[in-house]
Amino acid sequence: MFFFSVAVSLIRTYHTIRLLRKKQIFARIMARLPRSIPGKISMPKLRSSKGTWTLPLVKPQSMQGPLTFSFLNSTHTVEGPRDWNRLEWDALWVYNLHYFDDLNGLDASLRRDWHLALVRKWLAENDPGKGMGWDPYPTSLRIVNWIKWLLREKLASEDIVQSLALQARWLRKKLEYHLLANHLFANAKALIFAGFFFEGQEADAWLAKGFSILRKEIPEQILADGGHFERSPMYHAIILEDLLDLINIARTYGQQVPGAWADAVPKMVVFLIAMLHPDGRIALFNDAAFDIAPSPEAILWYAEQLGIVADASRMEDGLHVFRDSGYIRFQKGSMFTILDVAPLGPDYQPAHGHADTLTFELSTFNHRVVVDSGTSRYGRGQERLWQRSTAAHNTVVVDGRNSSEVWDGFRVARRAKPFGLQIFENGDETRIRCSHNGYTHLRCQPVHTREWRLKENSIRILDEISGGLPAIANMYFHPQASVCMVGQSGTVRLADGRELKIRINQGKPVVSGATWYPEFGKEIPNIKLSVELVSGRSDLKMYW
């Protein structure tokens, strides 16, 4: 058993690292080497602005008192130096503490004294280069937040400005090439903000480095259909805000906005709108949760303030296929659904991907009905593994396994690849068929093929698993929807009293309790309908 476990671990590790880029492996090795801690530098000069700083998006208020903070549905008070790195608190909560989002939060000017005291407390209790606050990602977000705050409040305090320069110097040495993706994007944004805010040879070098990174990353990370390549609607919205901020700061300092930035924003706005349910909130595919990224309404407002208008009128009724991203939106009358025929994410960075290939979400009568289970935590642990598992999504589990081998919080070994996408439109019915190979390493080499048959008042889902292994198709319902099954038939009652009918034409249904994770730190009981495939097939229809 010991040697079997070792073999399994080695195979999993091989399939995890084989698709990494060489620069990631090299950067991971370099990141473990000791780096010199930056010392104090002379007071840098500030660059004179040549334009007007447009007030950016307002963050939710997170400071509940001078030293009390609420993040991720959890509240703590920072009393002493130890609390900036308290191990008992969730690591993502501590990261949020170091972002300083509240400096640009709702009614932030009313907390001006709190903010000044907080920044100086951070300076006194976080030695350069030490602790979680000096990790590259929180450093990147903090640099941007401090500069936005200083621009709005027109502050130029020497100790704060000097620390900003020191943080930028530190970040320049700690760019996250081992992670790439959204982390490297955030690093580049911070260097550009710092490079514009300061002047001089070093600031110009930060600016040049940030621009150089984005020249490569924007064409790679923003797909031709406007979607972000990590396939998370939440991260898509975050990157879109980043681009709007970059356009804002470039105009403020008289820099011509690069064409790639300006070209990316309108198509990203259209894609974001496509990922919204009738309730105006994002689909929760992969690592996604409500209230982390700015609201879509706020992003659209910000874009308009910057004079950027995207034509999203084509997101009305009809079929919209985003082939590069791998999402399909269908809306007709009271029917709204988004289908996931996407790869898990970029091969070299699948950290925010879930084993959810061929999942979907459904709304009817402007109510969410079938929901992705969501994401409530990062890091390691069984709950994180469960939320990324195939069993936590609206798709088929074969032999109790994951379609993509998610493990250790952010890692993935073998991944499912969708293939054979076909779309047929015949009268009032649209049929969408796709397969994936995520289970072909198992005995019998099973392939999952799913077909959705969509009409204005119904959705029919046919699943087929080749090879003869046991399989279960799961479907998770919104907490406000109640489900009752009697034999092969049932009803789904919505919050407003309307009912949807369910008929299982093939398969053995079971209703059980489950949990929805719509926000970090939040768990809400809901209902799961599981259908055991019979002779490798299941056939479910929901109609109203």
N, C-alpha and C positions, 0 to 999 in steps of 0.2 A: 504493500500500500504506500509506503514511504517513497519508493522509487517511482511509482505511478504518479504520485502527487508532484514529485520533482519534474517528471517528464511533462506533465500537463502545464506546470508553471513555466517551464522553458519554452514550450510551444506557444503559450500565450504571450510571453515576453517577446519572442521572435516576431509574431504577427503584429505586435504593438509597435515595435521599433523599425520594422523593415521599410515602412513607408515614410519615415521621418526624412527630412532633408539633411544633407551633410552639415550644413551650417547650424542646424538645430543641435545636432550631437556635439559639434565642436563648441558651440556657445554654452551648452549645459556643462561641459567640462570646465570651460573658462569661468563660468559663474561660481564654481566651487573654490576657485583660487582666491586667496585673500586680496583685497583691494585697499589701496591707501585711502584713509578717511580724509575727506576734504577739510582743509583748514579755513579759517576766516580769510576773506579776501577784501580788498579795499572797496569802498563804496562805489558801485558801478553807476555810470550815468544812465539816465532814462532817455529813451528815444522820444522825440517830439512827434505827436500824432498830427496827421494831415487831413483827417476826416473826422466823422462823428461816430462814436461808439454807440451802437444800437443796443438798448437793454436786451439781454438774452432771456432765455426761458427762466422762469421763477421756479425754484425747487420747493418741494413741500417743507414746511417748518419741522425741523427735527430737534431743535433745542427746546426743552420744556422748562428749563431753569438755567441759571448761569453755568452749571456743570452737569446738567441732566439731559440725556439724549434718548430719543426713541428712533430705533432703526429696526426694520424687519420684524415688526410687531413685538419688539422687546425693548425694555427701558432699563438703563443703568446710569449711575452717577459716577463721574470721574473725580475722585477725591485726591489721589496722589499719583506720583510718577509710575507706580506699578500698574495702575489701571490702563495706561496706554497700551499695554501688552499683556493684559490679564488672560491667562491660559484658560480659565474657567468659562470665559465668555466665548461665544461663537466667533470663529476667526473672521468670517465675513462681516459680523457686527463691528469688530475692532477695525477692520479695513475701512468701513463706512465712517467710523469716528475720525480717521485720519484724512478723509476726503475733504472735510470742511464744506459740505454742501450748504449748510445753513447760512453761510456768509452771503449766499445768493438766494436765500429762501423767501418764502412769503412774509411780507412785512419786515424784511431784514433790517431796514434802517431803524426800526424801533428797538432793535437789539444791538445797536452799534457798540455800546459800552461792553455788553457781554462778549461780542466778537473780538474787540480789541484785547480784552483780558484773556480770552481763550487762546488767541494766537500767541500772545506773550507767554502764557502758561505752557503751550506746546514748545515754544523756543527754549524755555528753561528746563523742561523735563524730557526732551527727546534729543539726546546727543547725536551729532551728525553721523550718519551711516549705521546707527544702531537701532534695532527694534523693527517691528512690523511697519511702522509708519514710514520707514526709509526704503521699503521694498519698492521696486520701480513703478508698479501700477498705482498704489496710493500716492506716491510722490508725483506721478503725472497728473492725476486728478486734482491734487492739492495745488500744484503750481497754477493750473488753469483757474481754479476757484479763487485763489488769492489774487491773481491778476484781474479777474473780472470784478472782484470786490474793490480793489484799489482804484480801478478805473471809474467805478460807479461813485465811490465815496471820495474820490480825488485825494487819496492818502499817499504819502511818500515817506513814511516813517523809516528812519535809517536802519534800525535793527531788522525790521520786516523785509525791507528791500534787499538787505545784505543776505538774509537767509534765503530769499527767493533765488538769488544768483547762485548761492552755494548749492541749493537743491538742483538747479538746472545743471550745474557742473557735475554733480554726483550722478544724475540721471543719464547724462551723456556717456558715462562709463558703464552704465548698467542696462543698456537697451535690451529688451527681451527677445533677442533673436532665437532663444531656445523655445519660445512659445509662438512667436509671430502672430498672425491673425489680429483680433481686436486689441490685444495687449500692445503690440508694436504700433498699431494705429494711434492708441492713446499716448504712447511715448513720443511719437512724432508730433502730435498735436501740442503737447506740452513744450517741446523744444521750439516750435514755431511761436507759441505764445511768449515764451521767455525771450526768444530772439527778437521779436518785435518790441517787447516792453523795454528791453535794454538796448544800448548802443555800444559799439566798439567791436574790436576784432573777434573776441570770444563770442559775443552775441550774434555776430554775423555767421560764425561757424555753426552755432546752434540752429540758426534759421536755415542755413544751407543744408544741414543734415536732415532736418525735419522735412523740408521740401523734397529732398532726394528720396527719402523713405516713401513719401506719399506718391511720388511719381511712379513707383513700382507697385505700391500696395493698392491704390485706388482701382486701377484696371484689373488687378487680380481679385480683390475682395468684393467689388461691386460687379455683379454679373450683368450680362447684356440685357436681361429683362428687368434689371433694377434691384433684384434681391441681393442681400448680403450672403456671402458664400458659406457662412456657418449655419444657415438655414434656421435661425431663431428669429421670429418676429420681434422679440424683445431687443436682441442685439442689433437687429436691423435699425430699430428706432434710435438706439444709442449712437450708432455710427452716423445716422442721418443728422442728429443733433450736433455731433462733432463737426461734420462738414459745414453746417450752418454757422457754427461758432468760428470756424476757420475763415469762412468768407467774411464774416463780421470783422474779425481782427485784421485781416489783410486790407480791407477797405479803410479801417480806422487809421492805418499807418501808410496809406497811399500806395499800397502794393496792388498791382494788377492781379485779379483773381485768375489762377490757372484755369484753362479751358476744361480740364478733366474734372475739377471741382464743380464748376458751373453746370457741366453736362450731366454729372451724376445725380445731382439733387432732384431735378424734376422726375426722372424715372424712378428714383427711390421713393418719392412721395406717392407716385401712382401705385407702386408695389405695396407700400405700407397700407394704403387705403384698401387694396385688394385683400389684405390679411385681417381686415376688421369684420367682425360679426355685425348684425343689425343693431346690437347694443352699443356699437362704437368702440369696442375694446378688441385687443388683438387675439388671434388664435394662439394657443399655448403649446405649439410644437417645439420639441427639443427643450433646451434650457430656456424657459420663458415663464414669466410670472407678471401679474399686474403690479403697478405702482413702483416699478424699478426704473424703467425708461419713462421719459416724458409722455404725457397723454398725446394721442394723435391730434386732437384739437389744438393743443399747445404748439406742436411742431408745425402744423399748417399755419397757425398765426405767426410764428416766428419767421417762416419762409416768406410770408406776405410782407412782414415788416422789412425784410431785406429785398423786397421787390421781385421775389421768385414765385411764379405762379405755375402750377402743374395742372394739366387737363386730366382730371380724373372722371370726367363724365362717362367715359367708356366702361366704368366699373358698375354700371347699372345692370339690369337684367341680362342674362345670357351666360355663355360659357367663355371663360377666360383661362387660357393655358399659358403658364409660365414655365416653358420647357427648360430653360437654363437652371432655374432654381429648383424645379420639380414640384411645383404646387399647381393645383387646378381649382379654380373657383367656379361654382355654378349657382346662379341665383335666378329664380323664376317664381313670381308671385310670392307665396308664403314659404317657399323652399329656399334655403341657403345652406350650402355646404362647401367646405374646403377639403380637398383630397391631397394626401401626401404621397407622391410617387418620387420623392427626392432621395438622393444619396444621403448618407448620414451627416456629411460635412466634408470639408477639404481633407484629403487623405492624410496630410501631414499634421493636421490639427483637428481631431474629432472630439475635443474635450467637452464641448457643449451639445454633442449629439446624443440622442436616445435610440434605443433599439425598437424603433416604432415604424419601420417601413410598411407602407400601405395602410397607415392609419387614416382617420378622418375626423372632422368635427361637423356638427349639424345644428342649425337653428331653424325653427319654424314659428310663424306668427310672432317674429321678433323676440322669441325666447330661445336661449341656449338649451338644447336638448341632449345631444351627445357631446361630451366634453373630453378633451385630453386631461389626463390626471394632474398635469401641472408640475411645478417645481417649488419646493418649500425650503430646501437647504442645499448647500454645497459641502465640500469636504468629504471625508470618508465616513463609512458607516452603512448599516443595513438599510436605513431609510433612503439614503441617497442611491444605493444600488437598486432598491425597489423602484424608485421613481424613474430610473433610466431603463428599467427592464421592459421586455416585450409584454409581459403579463400586465403591466400598468397602463397599456394603451389599447386603442380600439382596432386591434388587428389579431393575427392568429399566432398562438404559441404551439410549437411542435415539440413533442416529447419533453415538455417542461423546460425547454431551453430558450435562450435569447437569440433572436435573429441576428443581432450583432453582439459580439462578446464584450459588453461593458464591464468594467471592473475598476476598483481602487479610485472611486470618485470621479476622475476625469479621463480615464484611459479606456481604450477600445482595442481589442485584438482583431480577430476576423470580423469583417463588416459585410452587411447585406448590400448587394448592388441591384437596383431595380432594372428591369429590361422588358422589352416587348410591349411598350406602351401603344395602345390602340384606342382610337376615339371614333365612335360612330354616332351620327345624328340621324334619326329616322322619325320624321313626324314630330310627335310631342315627347319622344323619349330620346335621351342621350345615354349611350353606353360607353363606359370607360373601363378598359381592361389592362392590367399590368401584372408582372411577375417579379419575384426577386429570388436570389440564390443564397440567402443567408443561412440556410440549413443544409446546403449540399455537402458540407464536411461531415455530416452525420451518416450513419449507415443508411442505406437505401437512397441516399442523395436526394432528399425531398426538395421539391420546388413549390413555393406558395404562389398561386395565381388567384387574384381577386378581380371581380367584375362588379362595378357599380352600375345600376340602371336607375337613372334619375328622371323624374317627371315633376311637374309643378306641385303635385300633391302626394308624392310617394318617393321612397328610396328603397331599392332592393339590392342586397349584397350577397353575391355568390362567391364562396371560397372553395378552392380545390387544393389539396395537398397530395402530391404524388409520393409513392414509396411505401405507404401503409403504416407509418408511425402515428401514434395517437396525437390528436390536435384539438385545440379549443379556440374558438373565436370569442373574444371579449368585447363588450360594449359598455362604456361608463356613462351614466346619466347625470345631468345637472342636479345639485342637491334639492332644488325646488320642484323637480319632477318625481312623481311617484310611479312605480312600476308594479303591475300585477299580472302574473302569468297563470293561466289555467290550461294545463296540457300544452298544446302547441300554439295557443293563441293568448293574446294579452292586450293590455292597454297601458298607455303612458299618459298620466294626467299632469298638465302643466299648471303653473301657478295661477293662471287666470281661469282655470276650470276646463279649458279645452282638452280634448282627448285625441291621442293618436292611437291607431291600432297596430298591433304586431302579429304577424303570422310567421311561424317557423315551418317552411315547406320541407326542409330536410335538416336533421340535427336534433340533439337532445338539450333543451334549455334548462338552465338553473339560475335563479335569482338569488343574489347574496348582497351583504353589506360591503361597502368599500369606503374609500376616502378620496376627497378632492383636495388638491393643494394649489389654490389659485394665487397665493402670495407666499413670499418667504416668511416662515414662522407661523403659517396658518394652516389648519387642517379642518375640513368640514366633511361630515359623514354624507355619503351618497349611495347610489345603488349601482350594482354591476349585473349585467345579463351575460351569462356565459353559455355558449352553444357548442356542445361536443360534436365534432364532425363525425358523420356516419359514412363508412366506405370512402373516406377521404374527402367528403363534400359537406357543405352546409349552405342553406338558402334561407335568408331572412328578408322579410318585407315589412317596412313600416309605412303606413299610409294614413291620410287624414282628409 
